Structure formats: C-alpha cells, structure tokens
Amino acid sequence: MNVHRDINRLPLFKNAVVTIGTFDGVHCGHQQIINLMQAEAAAIGGETVIITFYPHPRQVISSRPGPVYLLNTLSEKIQLLEKYGIHHLVIVPFTEDFANQPAENYIADFLVKKFQPHTIIIGHDHHFGKNRSGNYELLEAKAQAFNYRVKEIPEYMLQEVTISSTRIREALLKNDVDTANIFLGYPYFFSGTVVQGNKLGRTIGYPTANLHIEDNSKLVPGNGVYAVDVLINGAQPTLRGMMNIGTRPTVDGTKRAIEVNIFDFDKDIYGQQLTVYLKRRLRDEQKFSGLDALKAQLAKDKTDAL
C-alpha cells in the first residue's frame, strides 16, 4: 500500500476507485466497503484509493462538547489498512479552511483535480464542503461534466459501519472486550512507552511495565484487569501477560495508570514501545486488605489469563 501525505504530489492514479472516510477502527463494517471497492477496481483494471483525514474532522469542527476518543491512532489505521490490499491511502490534512471550501470547489479542485476518479463510492449520507452542503446528489449531478461514476454504498453497509463504531466504543468503555473484538474483527490494541513507576510490583513478584500513551485521543478501555498479548517494539514473539487499568486502590493510588505484567519476563524495557492486545477481561479493579491479599489475587489472575 502506498501512503501519500502530500496532496500536491500525488501520482496519476489508474482508473481510480475512490472512497472517502475516517475509517476509525477499520472494523468489519469498513472491511465490507473495502471489499466493494476492490471488486469494482478489479472489474475495470483500476486502483483502490482511500481518502482519509488527519486530524479527525470532529477534532477540528465538531459542535459536540468534550474530547473525541478514537479507536485508532493514524499509525494504527495505516497498519490495519495495509493488511487489506488497498493500493493507495491518501492522508489529507483537515483544517477549517479545507472544511469551509464550497462543495463545488471540493469536487472540482480536490476530488477531480487531485485524484482523476473513474468511480467514487460513497454513502448517501456523506456530506462535504462549507456547511456540509455537498452530498451524494451533488456528486451525481457533476458526474457527467467531470467524467466519473458515482456508486452508492448499500444502506446495510452504512448501518453496519455506524452501529459497529458506536458499539465498539461503548463496549470498550464498559469493559465488554468480547463484543468490541467481534465487531472489530481483531483484538483491540494500543501502544505506549514504558515509563518509570513506583516499582511496587517487583516487591511482590509481579513486576509491571507502566505505559504512557502519547495520543490523548486514543480510547483506553475501562478500569479493570485484562488478559493480554504483548509485543515489544512491534517484534515477535508475542508475549502473554495481564494488565491493570485503574488507580491502584490497595496502595492508595489516585492517578489512573496502565500497568502490564508480562509473564516469565525480567528484562529492562524502560523507554521501549509496548503494543498490548486485549484478549479478555478478568475482573474489576478492587481494593484489597493488604499486599498479601493482592499477591494472592494476582496469582489467580495469572492462572485465569493463561
């Protein structure tokens, strides 16, 4: 997959089959749209082109209060899309100026001039341009003049994308890993840098790697203890472990932390990158009567995680 970050230096695409979207999660609903693109491209000897935006449009122009939490960072999205055989991913810088261009200019100066699309595959509910005035009908009205075709993403696929994205976010925040992973089609994952902690885990036989996630918009699951798989710096082998997300009430913690205990592992990995894959949730975080009780529970957790 070719990744393009400069929209002023794009190649001449061959019979480009284009779709546009955030593709947050690259979940089962998105995968159906990708299959639709690939079938269309195969029929005309064309190339598949996904246009996505960074930052996420809701982080720039949303009227909804509060932070925007995403299922994927940009690098994770690239990593996931690469698995599905897309020819080109174009990452468009999303700004207020870009959002406020007239819809007709968006079609002529952006879509047509930059991508020379043979086919645009889009949902009936897709909006673009100033005041979101551009839509499927406008794309259709301009199709003959600009010599492209417009194909509509079936309603059931759009429904699946919407339902899946919502269900995945809700499930992760409510600790329902099984549901999230079913809708994603893969184990939910996130990456972080190993930073210094209080090293209490070492004293009870369960050393932990404390993770710092740089991207504040990355959705972190709800508090609790999880069975996980771990990669260090993205390299095999996959290691098994358990993770606690929470405030560590047994030791009077107040700050939320992400701590990963990698089974049968004792190397110094400070400053390295851990990628954690959620397998299942084991239990709620809870306060124990002391370190001995905590240690006994961790032994049980390890057994349950294996």
C-alpha positions as CSV (number, residue, x, y, z in Angstrom):
1,M,0.0,0.0,0.0
2,N,1.3,3.4,-1.0
3,V,0.8,6.1,1.7
4,H,0.5,9.7,0.4
5,R,0.7,12.6,2.8
6,D,1.2,15.5,0.4
7,I,-1.9,16.0,-1.7
8,N,0.1,18.3,-4.1
9,R,2.4,15.4,-5.1
10,L,0.0,12.6,-5.9
11,P,0.7,10.2,-8.7
12,L,-1.5,9.7,-11.7
13,F,-3.9,7.0,-10.5
14,K,-5.0,4.3,-12.9
15,N,-8.8,4.2,-13.1
16,A,-9.0,5.3,-9.5
17,V,-11.9,3.8,-7.4
18,V,-12.1,6.3,-4.6
19,T,-13.9,6.3,-1.3
20,I,-13.7,8.8,1.5
21,G,-14.0,8.4,5.2
22,T,-12.3,8.3,8.6
23,F,-12.2,4.5,8.8
24,D,-11.7,4.7,12.5
25,G,-11.3,1.1,13.8
26,V,-11.1,-0.4,10.3
27,H,-13.7,-2.8,11.6
28,C,-15.9,-5.4,10.0
29,G,-18.2,-2.7,8.5
30,H,-15.3,-0.9,6.9
31,Q,-13.9,-4.2,5.6
32,Q,-17.2,-4.7,3.6
33,I,-16.7,-1.3,1.9
34,I,-13.1,-2.2,1.1
35,N,-14.3,-5.5,-0.5
36,L,-16.8,-3.4,-2.5
37,M,-14.0,-1.1,-3.7
38,Q,-11.7,-4.0,-4.6
39,A,-14.4,-5.8,-6.7
40,E,-15.1,-2.6,-8.6
41,A,-11.4,-1.9,-9.2
42,A,-10.9,-5.5,-10.4
43,A,-13.7,-5.1,-12.9
44,I,-12.1,-2.1,-14.6
45,G,-8.5,-2.8,-14.0
46,G,-8.2,0.1,-11.6
47,E,-6.6,1.1,-8.4
48,T,-8.3,1.4,-5.0
49,V,-7.8,4.8,-3.3
50,I,-8.9,5.6,0.2
51,I,-9.0,9.3,1.2
52,T,-8.9,9.8,4.9
53,F,-8.3,12.9,7.1
54,Y,-5.9,13.9,9.9
55,P,-6.7,15.2,12.4
56,H,-10.2,13.6,12.6
57,P,-12.7,16.1,11.4
58,R,-14.6,16.1,14.7
59,Q,-11.4,17.3,16.4
60,V,-11.4,20.4,14.2
61,I,-15.0,21.4,13.6
62,S,-17.3,19.4,15.9
63,S,-20.0,21.2,17.8
64,R,-20.3,18.4,20.3
65,P,-18.7,19.2,23.7
66,G,-16.0,17.1,25.3
67,P,-13.0,15.2,23.9
68,V,-13.1,13.0,20.8
69,Y,-11.9,9.4,21.5
70,L,-10.7,7.3,18.6
71,L,-10.3,3.6,18.1
72,N,-7.1,4.0,16.1
73,T,-4.2,6.4,16.0
74,L,-3.1,7.4,12.5
75,S,-0.2,4.9,12.5
76,E,-2.6,2.1,13.7
77,K,-5.0,2.9,10.9
78,I,-2.2,2.7,8.3
79,Q,-1.1,-0.6,9.8
80,L,-4.6,-2.1,9.6
81,L,-5.5,-0.8,6.1
82,E,-2.2,-2.2,4.8
83,K,-3.5,-5.7,5.6
84,Y,-6.4,-5.4,3.2
85,G,-4.6,-4.9,-0.1
86,I,-5.5,-1.2,-0.7
87,H,-3.4,0.3,-3.4
88,H,-3.3,3.9,-2.1
89,L,-4.1,5.6,1.2
90,V,-4.1,9.4,0.9
91,I,-4.0,11.3,4.2
92,V,-5.5,14.8,3.8
93,P,-4.7,17.5,6.4
94,F,-8.0,18.5,7.8
95,T,-8.3,22.2,8.6
96,E,-11.1,24.7,8.9
97,D,-10.2,26.2,5.5
98,F,-10.5,22.8,3.9
99,A,-13.8,22.2,5.7
100,N,-15.2,25.6,4.6
101,Q,-14.4,25.4,0.9
102,P,-17.6,25.5,-1.3
103,A,-18.9,22.0,-2.1
104,E,-18.4,22.6,-5.9
105,N,-14.8,23.5,-5.3
106,Y,-14.3,20.4,-3.2
107,I,-15.4,18.3,-6.2
108,A,-13.6,20.2,-8.9
109,D,-10.4,21.3,-7.2
110,F,-9.9,18.4,-4.8
111,L,-11.6,15.2,-5.9
112,V,-11.3,15.7,-9.7
113,K,-8.0,17.6,-10.0
114,K,-6.1,15.6,-7.4
115,F,-7.5,12.1,-8.0
116,Q,-9.0,11.9,-11.5
117,P,-11.5,9.4,-10.2
118,H,-13.0,6.8,-12.5
119,T,-15.5,5.8,-9.8
120,I,-16.4,7.4,-6.5
121,I,-18.0,5.0,-4.0
122,I,-19.8,6.9,-1.3
123,G,-22.7,6.7,1.1
124,H,-26.0,8.6,0.7
125,D,-25.3,10.3,4.0
126,H,-21.8,11.6,3.1
127,H,-21.5,15.4,3.4
128,F,-18.7,17.7,2.4
129,G,-17.8,21.4,1.8
130,K,-19.0,24.5,3.6
131,N,-21.9,24.0,5.9
132,R,-21.8,20.3,4.8
133,S,-23.8,21.4,1.7
134,G,-22.2,18.8,-0.6
135,N,-23.8,15.4,-0.8
136,Y,-24.3,12.3,-2.9
137,E,-26.8,14.1,-5.1
138,L,-24.3,16.9,-5.9
139,L,-21.6,14.3,-6.8
140,E,-24.1,12.7,-9.2
141,A,-25.1,16.0,-10.7
142,K,-21.5,16.7,-11.5
143,A,-20.6,13.2,-12.7
144,Q,-21.1,13.7,-16.4
145,A,-19.3,17.0,-16.6
146,F,-16.2,15.6,-14.8
147,N,-16.4,12.1,-16.4
148,Y,-16.6,10.0,-13.3
149,R,-19.2,7.5,-12.0
150,V,-20.8,7.5,-8.6
151,K,-21.7,4.3,-6.8
152,E,-23.7,4.2,-3.6
153,I,-22.6,2.2,-0.6
154,P,-25.5,0.0,0.3
155,E,-27.6,1.1,3.2
156,Y,-26.9,-2.1,5.2
157,M,-23.2,-1.5,4.9
158,L,-23.5,2.1,6.2
159,Q,-25.7,0.9,9.0
160,E,-23.1,-1.7,9.9
161,V,-20.3,1.0,10.0
162,T,-22.3,3.3,12.2
163,I,-23.5,0.6,14.5
164,S,-20.1,-1.1,14.7
165,S,-18.2,2.1,15.6
166,T,-20.7,3.1,18.3
167,R,-20.9,-0.5,19.7
168,I,-17.1,-0.8,19.8
169,R,-16.6,2.4,21.7
170,E,-19.4,1.7,24.1
171,A,-18.2,-1.9,24.7
172,L,-14.6,-0.9,25.4
173,L,-15.7,1.8,27.9
174,K,-18.0,-0.7,29.6
175,N,-15.3,-3.4,29.7
176,D,-17.0,-5.6,27.2
177,V,-13.9,-6.8,25.3
178,D,-15.7,-9.7,23.7
179,T,-18.2,-7.5,21.9
180,A,-15.6,-5.0,20.8
181,N,-13.3,-7.6,19.4
182,I,-16.2,-9.3,17.5
183,F,-17.2,-6.0,15.8
184,L,-13.6,-5.1,15.1
185,G,-12.7,-8.5,13.6
186,Y,-9.4,-8.4,15.6
187,P,-8.3,-7.9,19.2
188,Y,-8.4,-4.2,20.2
189,F,-4.9,-2.9,20.8
190,F,-3.0,0.2,21.8
191,S,0.7,1.1,22.2
192,G,2.6,3.0,24.8
193,T,6.1,3.8,26.0
194,V,7.3,2.1,29.2
195,V,8.0,4.7,31.9
196,Q,9.1,4.6,35.5
197,G,6.5,3.5,38.1
198,N,6.7,3.0,41.8
199,K,8.2,-0.5,41.3
200,L,5.9,-2.0,43.9
201,G,5.1,-4.9,41.7
202,R,8.7,-6.1,41.9
203,T,8.4,-6.5,45.7
204,I,5.5,-8.9,45.4
205,G,6.8,-10.9,42.5
206,Y,4.7,-9.2,39.7
207,P,6.9,-6.5,38.1
208,T,4.9,-4.3,35.8
209,A,5.6,-2.1,32.8
210,N,3.9,1.2,33.2
211,L,2.6,2.6,29.9
212,H,2.4,6.2,28.8
213,I,0.1,6.7,25.7
214,E,1.1,9.8,23.9
215,D,-2.1,10.3,21.9
216,N,-4.7,11.6,24.2
217,S,-7.5,10.8,21.8
218,K,-6.8,7.1,21.8
219,L,-9.6,5.3,23.5
220,V,-8.4,3.4,26.6
221,P,-10.7,0.7,27.9
222,G,-12.5,1.0,31.2
223,N,-10.7,0.2,34.5
224,G,-10.1,-3.4,35.4
225,V,-7.8,-6.4,34.9
226,Y,-7.3,-7.9,31.5
227,A,-5.6,-10.9,29.9
228,V,-3.4,-9.5,27.1
229,D,-0.8,-10.4,24.5
230,V,2.2,-8.1,24.2
231,L,4.7,-7.1,21.5
232,I,7.9,-5.2,22.4
233,N,8.8,-2.7,19.8
234,G,6.5,-4.4,17.4
235,A,8.7,-7.5,17.2
236,Q,7.8,-11.1,17.6
237,P,7.4,-13.3,19.6
238,T,4.1,-12.4,21.1
239,L,4.3,-12.5,24.9
240,R,1.5,-13.3,27.3
241,G,0.5,-11.2,30.3
242,M,-2.1,-9.4,32.3
243,M,-2.8,-5.7,32.6
244,N,-4.4,-3.5,35.2
245,I,-6.0,-0.2,34.2
246,G,-7.0,1.9,37.2
247,T,-6.0,3.9,40.3
248,R,-4.4,1.0,42.3
249,P,-6.7,1.5,45.4
250,T,-4.8,-1.1,47.5
251,V,-1.8,1.2,47.7
252,D,-3.9,4.4,47.9
253,G,-3.3,5.4,44.3
254,T,-5.1,8.3,42.9
255,K,-3.8,8.7,39.3
256,R,-5.1,6.4,36.6
257,A,-2.3,4.1,35.4
258,I,-1.9,1.3,32.8
259,E,0.3,-1.5,34.2
260,V,1.3,-4.6,32.3
261,N,2.8,-7.7,33.9
262,I,4.5,-9.9,31.2
263,F,4.6,-13.5,32.3
264,D,8.1,-15.1,32.8
265,F,9.9,-11.9,31.7
266,D,12.5,-10.0,33.6
267,K,14.3,-7.7,31.1
268,D,14.7,-3.9,31.4
269,I,12.4,-2.4,28.8
270,Y,12.2,1.2,30.0
271,G,11.8,3.6,27.1
272,Q,10.7,0.9,24.8
273,Q,7.3,0.6,23.0
274,L,4.8,-2.0,24.1
275,T,1.7,-2.9,22.0
276,V,-1.0,-4.5,24.1
277,Y,-3.7,-6.7,22.6
278,L,-6.9,-7.2,24.7
279,K,-7.9,-10.9,24.8
280,R,-10.5,-10.8,27.6
281,R,-11.4,-9.0,30.8
282,L,-10.7,-10.9,34.0
283,R,-12.3,-8.8,36.8
284,D,-12.9,-5.3,38.2
285,E,-10.2,-3.4,39.9
286,Q,-10.7,-3.7,43.6
287,K,-9.1,-2.7,46.9
288,F,-7.6,-5.5,49.0
289,S,-6.8,-5.6,52.7
290,G,-3.1,-5.6,52.1
291,L,-0.3,-6.7,49.8
292,D,-0.6,-10.4,50.7
293,A,-4.2,-10.4,49.6
294,L,-3.3,-8.5,46.5
295,K,-0.5,-11.0,45.7
296,A,-2.9,-14.0,46.2
297,Q,-5.3,-12.4,43.8
298,L,-2.6,-11.7,41.2
299,A,-1.6,-15.4,41.3
300,K,-5.2,-16.3,40.5
301,D,-5.4,-13.6,37.8
302,K,-2.3,-15.1,36.1
303,T,-3.9,-18.6,36.1
304,D,-7.1,-17.2,34.7
305,A,-5.1,-15.3,32.0
306,L,-3.3,-18.3,30.7
